[in-house]
Amino acid sequence: MKPKRRRLMLISVGLLALFGAAALVLTALEDNIVFFYSPSDLAERPQPPARAFRLGGLVEEGSVERNADGVTTTFRITDLSNSVPVSYTGILPDLFREGQGVVTEGSLGPDGLFTAREVLAKHDENYMPKEVADALKESGQWRHFEGEDSSQ
């Protein structure tokens, strides 16, 4: 084999190996990616059951109910246009309450109930998770909160 042909063959094999490795990495990472959705996003693009994603918005006023078992809580998350029922089994963050921004991670059941594995609540009165604030701004339902930096 001539040196030029051998070099071309080595480069081709190297590129093929590189593309193969990149495909394997992307396939492995695809299972670990968790997307963020607002209730309006879910209304527009329903997700398949059991697919993990983040759901964020405001805890709907008057929707929080604690079950008799003492650890399961059901509530609704809203972006002031649409809302999604959520069920969470576990201890909620101390700052969880109605009317406040939350981000939950879990999956949507075939019955439309979002089963959360994790609930994240705001950490002070001026904070709202960035994803929730962006979704509210996009839906036109954003309320400027007192003490908030208007440059955000």
C-alpha positions in Angstrom: 0.0 0.0 0.0 1.3 3.4 -0.9 2.0 5.9 2.0 -0.7 8.3 0.8 -3.4 5.6 0.7 -2.3 4.3 4.1 -2.6 7.8 5.6 -6.0 8.2 4.1 -7.1 4.9 5.5 -5.9 5.8 9.0 -7.7 9.1 8.9 -10.9 7.4 7.8 -10.7 4.8 10.5 -9.9 7.5 13.1 -12.9 9.7 12.0 -15.2 6.6 12.1 -14.1 5.8 15.6 -14.6 9.4 16.7 -18.1 9.6 15.3 -18.9 6.2 16.9 -17.7 7.4 20.3 -19.7 10.6 20.0 -22.8 8.7 19.1 -22.4 6.5 22.1 -21.9 9.4 24.5 -24.9 11.3 23.1 -27.1 8.1 23.4 -26.0 7.7 27.0 -26.6 11.3 27.9 -30.1 11.3 26.3 -31.4 9.2 29.2 -30.1 11.7 31.8 -31.5 14.9 30.2 -34.4 16.4 32.2 -36.4 19.1 30.4 -38.4 21.9 32.0 -42.1 22.5 31.1 -44.8 24.9 32.3 -48.4 23.8 32.5 -49.1 25.6 29.2 -46.2 23.8 27.6 -47.7 20.5 28.6 -51.1 21.5 27.2 -49.4 22.2 23.9 -47.0 19.3 23.8 -48.2 16.3 26.0 -45.4 14.1 27.3 -45.4 10.3 27.1 -46.2 8.6 30.5 -43.2 7.8 32.7 -40.8 10.2 30.9 -39.0 12.3 33.5 -39.1 16.1 33.3 -39.4 19.2 35.4 -42.7 21.0 35.9 -42.7 24.5 37.3 -45.1 27.2 38.1 -47.0 28.6 41.0 -48.8 26.5 43.6 -52.4 27.2 42.9 -54.3 28.9 45.7 -56.6 26.6 47.6 -55.3 23.4 45.9 -53.0 22.0 48.6 -54.5 18.9 50.3 -52.6 16.6 52.7 -53.7 12.9 52.6 -54.6 11.0 55.7 -51.2 9.1 55.6 -49.5 12.3 56.6 -46.8 12.1 53.9 -48.6 12.4 50.6 -49.6 15.9 49.4 -51.6 16.8 46.3 -51.7 20.2 44.8 -52.0 22.0 41.5 -49.2 23.9 39.7 -50.4 26.8 37.5 -48.8 29.3 35.2 -52.1 31.3 35.5 -53.2 30.0 32.1 -53.3 26.3 32.7 -52.7 24.0 35.7 -51.6 20.4 36.3 -52.4 18.2 39.3 -49.4 17.0 41.2 -48.9 14.3 43.8 -45.8 14.2 46.1 -45.0 11.6 48.8 -42.4 12.9 51.2 -41.5 15.9 53.3 -42.1 19.2 51.5 -39.6 22.1 51.8 -40.4 24.4 54.7 -41.0 27.3 52.3 -43.6 25.4 50.2 -47.0 27.2 50.3 -49.8 28.3 48.0 -49.1 31.1 45.6 -45.3 30.5 45.6 -43.1 29.4 42.8 -42.0 25.7 42.7 -40.1 23.4 40.4 -41.0 19.7 40.7 -39.3 16.7 39.0 -41.1 13.6 38.2 -43.3 12.1 35.5 -46.8 12.4 34.1 -49.2 9.4 34.5 -51.6 8.3 31.9 -54.4 9.8 34.0 -52.8 13.3 33.7 -51.5 13.3 37.3 -47.9 14.5 37.7 -46.1 12.3 40.3 -43.2 14.3 41.7 -40.0 12.7 43.0 -38.6 16.0 44.2 -40.1 19.4 45.0 -38.0 22.6 45.1 -39.4 25.8 46.6 -38.2 29.4 46.6 -35.7 30.3 49.2 -36.9 33.8 50.2 -39.8 36.2 49.4 -38.1 37.8 46.4 -36.9 34.7 44.6 -38.7 32.6 42.0 -36.9 29.8 40.1 -35.6 31.2 36.8 -37.5 28.6 34.7 -40.8 29.5 36.4 -40.2 33.2 36.0 -39.3 32.7 32.3 -42.4 30.6 31.7 -44.6 33.2 33.4 -43.1 36.0 31.3 -43.5 34.0 28.1 -47.2 33.4 28.9 -47.8 37.1 29.7 -48.7 36.3 33.3 -45.6 37.8 34.9 -46.2 39.9 38.1 -43.3 42.2 39.2 -42.7 41.3 42.9 -41.8 44.0 45.4 -38.0 44.3 46.0 -37.2 42.4 42.8 -34.4 43.7 40.6 -36.1 44.9 37.5 -33.1 44.3 35.3 -33.7 40.5 35.4 
